[in-house]
Amino acid sequence: MIHRLLIANRGEIAVRIARGAHELGIVPLGIYSQADADAYHLRFVDDALCVGPPAAAASYLNTEAIIAAAKSLHADAIHPGYGFLSERAAFAAAVIDAGLIFVGPTPEAMATMGSKIEAKHCVRKAGVPTVPGYDGDERAPAQLLRRAERIGFPILIKASAGGGGRGMRVVDTPEQFDEALQAAKREALAAFGDDAVLLERYLTAPRHIEFQVLADMYGKTIHLGERECSIQRRHQKIIEEAPSVALTPELRTEMGAAAVRAAQAVGYVNAGTIEFMLDEDGSYYFLEMNTRLQVEHPVTELVHGVDLVHWQLRIAGGQPLTLEQDEIRPRGWAIEARIYAEDPAQGMLPSIGTISQWEAPQGPGIRVDAGVCNGSDVSIYYDSMLAKLIAFDSDRPAAIVRLDAALRDLCVEGIRTNVPLLLWIARQPQFRAGQTTTRFLDDSFDASIFAPRAVDDATLLAAVGGLLSNGWMPWRIGDAGIPLALAFGDAERTVLASRLGTGRWQLEGALQGECVVTQRGELVQAQLGELKCSARIGRNHGGFLLHRDGETLTFAFAPPPSTEVTHAAGATDGAGTIRAPMPGKIAKVAVGEGEAVDARALLVVLEAMKMEHRIEATGKATVGRVLVREGEIVSAGTALVELT
């Protein structure tokens, strides 16, 4: 039996495991880095210790420090969560060698399935189909290129260790192969400590289908149906659902049996996930096994009524599985949306900062697994996922409607999030019809959809109503009326409001007519003739925030009129200065001073939130000065390269 459990992780998964442990009467214990001293997950553990500096390599990946913390806190078991050390066989072995229970598979099973190369060798012997490709011993770039040419382009280069889309590159032509190979190996080494890669034929439009498995110590293995995770960006899932519209009962039975065989092939114990690619012709191929709890496990829990964290802890404590395969039937539909600190208008660049407001939706069929709260800092050191929003209902159309409403109600201020993208997906006819593949975003996503736009009359009406209701006017002239000059981006719109009575105003200027305003808490409702709008409103430094339809808009107060207006041009560094779009570490400097470059030429590789970002030349130029070096930590806006 487990009595005291150390959770070797952070964020929402640490919160989820701590809650599950409490429910079983197990004492949850935590760890944190110096950057996470005030982190949200620490509120859910009975005790915690710092395991190192902010960088994950020195803290959440520090095996010795974590085991020392477990000993100091008198833990008898360690749960790794997902990410970090969750799929490191050496960590599992070190935990067991320290006399502790590891909540997960054996180190041997983890080592086999943790290597995509070894995993493919293993499941083939169990009769599970695999994607055509190359996973042999040849490692030299020239040899791998020859193998890729035999398989045929497009080709997928994939890190053998780890997951989450890191260390993966799609290559369309032989000319792109070498650079993509080096980038994949470099990213894999940074993320997993192993730069081994394999090659696979790139399936151009498959579905990503995975099966949840559970196995106890006594030889019993079952699956809990499938999840579809086809909607991805940068090979990372952002929407997951259970069950899948693509599977017939017969195909579900066949793929589920293959998943069980794959797990049994390595004597797997505890919770794991077998991932498949389902091709357009109905063929399916083993992709990999995740030897841990998955990010998307809540959809399986809701559809099957099974608590996977509870079962992980029971199995690790020696209890047998009491679930029977023929009893496992999906009931209803669940869809999960991952909330990331990323800006859809800026090519999904990570957003760094402090969350000034976090308000999660509530209601029937809504579950939010969050790792943040008001005041949480989002830093460069860790993954950009903030939370998971899960909607459950009797069928898929009803679950989509519930998801849409919940995303609209989610309020996040202080940083940018991908909520506008998630809402856009939820409203796409292709998604609603269940006709999505892994190419959905590649074929449909256009960042310009989310670019800053002019404020429409309904949004302006909500902003005016909020200001009038709260009395947030920075200046006024006499008693003739209240001039509201609002700036949104580079545009200004002015409205003159004269009071008619309680909650009633006469508007002139950009909006005209009699306006009725009501407010309940932060929710403002305004009506001007047939025009109606409701939104949440809150103060901000020098202005205010308006949250509407899943998006937070920032307004500023335009300056008051003056007879002594002066104009001064802002200082600029010139078009030739290339700057960092976000904080991060310089992973590679690709150019030297005096070098001629073309448009889209790689200048610098910036590593932030565990992902690499290419910084490219905007046009033909000559490199004047290189202002950074590899390994250097830079802040947003730091000058990287000067082009002449």
Secondary structure in CASP SS format (residue, H / E / C, confidence):
PFRMAT SS
TARGET T0000
AUTHOR 0000-0000-0000
METHOD secondary structure of the structure
MODEL  1
M C 1.00
I C 1.00
H C 1.00
R E 1.00
L E 1.00
L E 1.00
I E 1.00
A C 1.00
N C 1.00
R C 1.00
G H 1.00
E H 1.00
I H 1.00
A H 1.00
V H 1.00
R H 1.00
I H 1.00
A H 1.00
R H 1.00
G H 1.00
A H 1.00
H H 1.00
E H 1.00
L C 1.00
G C 1.00
I C 1.00
V E 1.00
P E 1.00
L E 1.00
G E 1.00
I E 1.00
Y E 1.00
S C 1.00
Q H 1.00
A H 1.00
D H 1.00
A C 1.00
D C 1.00
A C 1.00
Y H 1.00
H H 1.00
L H 1.00
R H 1.00
F H 1.00
V C 1.00
D C 1.00
D E 1.00
A E 1.00
L E 1.00
C E 1.00
V C 1.00
G C 1.00
P C 1.00
P C 1.00
A C 1.00
A H 1.00
A H 1.00
A H 1.00
S C 1.00
Y C 1.00
L C 1.00
N C 1.00
T H 1.00
E H 1.00
A H 1.00
I H 1.00
I H 1.00
A H 1.00
A H 1.00
A H 1.00
K H 1.00
S H 1.00
L C 1.00
H C 1.00
A C 1.00
D C 1.00
A E 1.00
I E 1.00
H E 1.00
P C 1.00
G C 1.00
Y C 1.00
G C 1.00
F C 1.00
L C 1.00
S C 1.00
E C 1.00
R C 1.00
A H 1.00
A H 1.00
F H 1.00
A H 1.00
A H 1.00
A H 1.00
V H 1.00
I H 1.00
D H 1.00
A C 1.00
G C 1.00
L C 1.00
I E 1.00
F E 1.00
V C 1.00
G C 1.00
P C 1.00
T C 1.00
P H 1.00
E H 1.00
A H 1.00
M H 1.00
A H 1.00
T H 1.00
M H 1.00
G H 1.00
S C 1.00
K H 1.00
I H 1.00
E H 1.00
A H 1.00
K H 1.00
H H 1.00
C H 1.00
V H 1.00
R H 1.00
K H 1.00
A C 1.00
G C 1.00
V C 1.00
P C 1.00
T E 1.00
V C 1.00
P C 1.00
G E 1.00
Y E 1.00
D C 1.00
G C 1.00
D C 1.00
E C 1.00
R C 1.00
A C 1.00
P H 1.00
A H 1.00
Q H 1.00
L H 1.00
L H 1.00
R H 1.00
R H 1.00
A H 1.00
E H 1.00
R H 1.00
I H 1.00
G C 1.00
F C 1.00
P C 1.00
I E 1.00
L E 1.00
I E 1.00
K E 1.00
A E 1.00
S C 1.00
A C 1.00
G C 1.00
G C 1.00
G C 1.00
G C 1.00
R C 1.00
G C 1.00
M E 1.00
R E 1.00
V E 1.00
V E 1.00
D C 1.00
T C 1.00
P H 1.00
E H 1.00
Q H 1.00
F H 1.00
D H 1.00
E H 1.00
A H 1.00
L H 1.00
Q H 1.00
A H 1.00
A H 1.00
K H 1.00
R H 1.00
E H 1.00
A H 1.00
L H 1.00
A H 1.00
A H 1.00
F H 1.00
G C 1.00
D C 1.00
D C 1.00
A C 1.00
V E 1.00
L E 1.00
L E 1.00
E E 1.00
R E 1.00
Y C 1.00
L C 1.00
T C 1.00
A C 1.00
P C 1.00
R E 1.00
H E 1.00
I E 1.00
E E 1.00
F E 1.00
Q E 1.00
V E 1.00
L E 1.00
A E 1.00
D C 1.00
M C 1.00
Y C 1.00
G C 1.00
K C 1.00
T E 1.00
I E 1.00
H E 1.00
L E 1.00
G E 1.00
E E 1.00
R E 1.00
E E 1.00
C E 1.00
S E 1.00
I E 1.00
Q E 1.00
R E 1.00
R C 1.00
H C 1.00
Q E 1.00
K E 1.00
I E 1.00
I E 1.00
E E 1.00
E E 1.00
A E 1.00
P C 1.00
S C 1.00
V C 1.00
A C 1.00
L C 1.00
T C 1.00
P H 1.00
E H 1.00
L H 1.00
R H 1.00
T H 1.00
E H 1.00
M H 1.00
G H 1.00
A H 1.00
A H 1.00
A H 1.00
V H 1.00
R H 1.00
A H 1.00
A H 1.00
Q H 1.00
A C 1.00
V C 1.00
G C 1.00
Y C 1.00
V C 1.00
N E 1.00
A E 1.00
G E 1.00
T E 1.00
I E 1.00
E E 1.00
F E 1.00
M E 1.00
L E 1.00
D C 1.00
E C 1.00
D C 1.00
G C 1.00
S C 1.00
Y E 1.00
Y E 1.00
F E 1.00
L E 1.00
E E 1.00
M E 1.00
N E 1.00
T C 1.00
R C 1.00
L C 1.00
Q C 1.00
V C 1.00
E C 1.00
H H 1.00
P H 1.00
V H 1.00
T H 1.00
E H 1.00
L H 1.00
V H 1.00
H H 1.00
G C 1.00
V C 1.00
D C 1.00
L H 1.00
V H 1.00
H H 1.00
W H 1.00
Q H 1.00
L H 1.00
R H 1.00
I H 1.00
A H 1.00
G C 1.00
G C 1.00
Q C 1.00
P C 1.00
L C 1.00
T C 1.00
L C 1.00
E C 1.00
Q H 1.00
D H 1.00
E H 1.00
I C 1.00
R C 1.00
P C 1.00
R C 1.00
G C 1.00
W E 1.00
A E 1.00
I E 1.00
E E 1.00
A E 1.00
R E 1.00
I E 1.00
Y E 1.00
A C 1.00
E E 1.00
D E 1.00
P H 1.00
A H 1.00
Q H 1.00
G C 1.00
M C 1.00
L E 1.00
P E 1.00
S C 1.00
I C 1.00
G E 1.00
T E 1.00
I C 1.00
S C 1.00
Q E 1.00
W E 1.00
E E 1.00
A C 1.00
P C 1.00
Q C 1.00
G C 1.00
P C 1.00
G C 1.00
I E 1.00
R E 1.00
V E 1.00
D E 1.00
A E 1.00
G C 1.00
V C 1.00
C C 1.00
N C 1.00
G C 1.00
S C 1.00
D E 1.00
V E 1.00
S C 1.00
I C 1.00
Y C 1.00
Y C 1.00
D C 1.00
S C 1.00
M E 1.00
L E 1.00
A E 1.00
K E 1.00
L E 1.00
I E 1.00
A E 1.00
F E 1.00
D E 1.00
S C 1.00
D C 1.00
R H 1.00
P H 1.00
A H 1.00
A H 1.00
I H 1.00
V H 1.00
R H 1.00
L H 1.00
D H 1.00
A H 1.00
A H 1.00
L H 1.00
R H 1.00
D H 1.00
L C 1.00
C E 1.00
V E 1.00
E E 1.00
G C 1.00
I C 1.00
R C 1.00
T C 1.00
N C 1.00
V H 1.00
P H 1.00
L H 1.00
L H 1.00
L H 1.00
W H 1.00
I H 1.00
A H 1.00
R C 1.00
Q C 1.00
P H 1.00
Q H 1.00
F H 1.00
R H 1.00
A C 1.00
G C 1.00
Q C 1.00
T C 1.00
T C 1.00
T C 1.00
R C 1.00
F H 1.00
L H 1.00
D H 1.00
D H 1.00
S H 1.00
F C 1.00
D C 1.00
A H 1.00
S H 1.00
I H 1.00
F H 1.00
A C 1.00
P C 1.00
R C 1.00
A C 1.00
V C 1.00
D C 1.00
D H 1.00
A H 1.00
T H 1.00
L H 1.00
L H 1.00
A H 1.00
A H 1.00
V H 1.00
G H 1.00
G H 1.00
L H 1.00
L H 1.00
S H 1.00
N H 1.00
G C 1.00
W C 1.00
M C 1.00
P C 1.00
W C 1.00
R C 1.00
I C 1.00
G C 1.00
D C 1.00
A C 1.00
G C 1.00
I E 1.00
P E 1.00
L E 1.00
A E 1.00
L E 1.00
A E 1.00
F E 1.00
G C 1.00
D C 1.00
A E 1.00
E E 1.00
R E 1.00
T E 1.00
V E 1.00
L E 1.00
A E 1.00
S E 1.00
R E 1.00
L E 1.00
G E 1.00
T C 1.00
G C 1.00
R E 1.00
W E 1.00
Q E 1.00
L E 1.00
E E 1.00
G E 1.00
A C 1.00
L C 1.00
Q C 1.00
G E 1.00
E E 1.00
C E 1.00
V E 1.00
V E 1.00
T E 1.00
Q E 1.00
R E 1.00
G C 1.00
E C 1.00
L E 1.00
V E 1.00
Q E 1.00
A E 1.00
Q E 1.00
L E 1.00
G C 1.00
E C 1.00
L E 1.00
K E 1.00
C E 1.00
S E 1.00
A E 1.00
R E 1.00
I E 1.00
G E 1.00
R E 1.00
N E 1.00
H C 1.00
G C 1.00
G E 1.00
F E 1.00
L E 1.00
L E 1.00
H E 1.00
R E 1.00
D C 1.00
G C 1.00
E E 1.00
T E 1.00
L E 1.00
T E 1.00
F E 1.00
A E 1.00
F E 1.00
A C 1.00
P C 1.00
P C 1.00
P C 1.00
S C 1.00
T C 1.00
E C 1.00
V C 1.00
T C 1.00
H C 1.00
A C 1.00
A C 1.00
G C 1.00
A C 1.00
T C 1.00
D C 1.00
G C 1.00
A C 1.00
G C 1.00
T E 1.00
I E 1.00
R E 1.00
A C 1.00
P C 1.00
M C 1.00
P C 1.00
G E 1.00
K E 1.00
I E 1.00
A E 1.00
K E 1.00
V E 1.00
A C 1.00
V C 1.00
G C 1.00
E C 1.00
G C 1.00
E C 1.00
A E 1.00
V E 1.00
D C 1.00
A C 1.00
R C 1.00
A C 1.00
L E 1.00
L E 1.00
V E 1.00
V E 1.00
L E 1.00
E E 1.00
A E 1.00
M C 1.00
K C 1.00
M E 1.00
E E 1.00
H E 1.00
R E 1.00
I E 1.00
E E 1.00
A C 1.00
T C 1.00
G C 1.00
K C 1.00
A E 1.00
T E 1.00
V E 1.00
G E 1.00
R E 1.00
V E 1.00
L C 1.00
V C 1.00
R C 1.00
E C 1.00
G C 1.00
E C 1.00
I E 1.00
V E 1.00
S C 1.00
A C 1.00
G C 1.00
T C 1.00
A E 1.00
L E 1.00
V E 1.00
E E 1.00
L E 1.00
T C 1.00
END
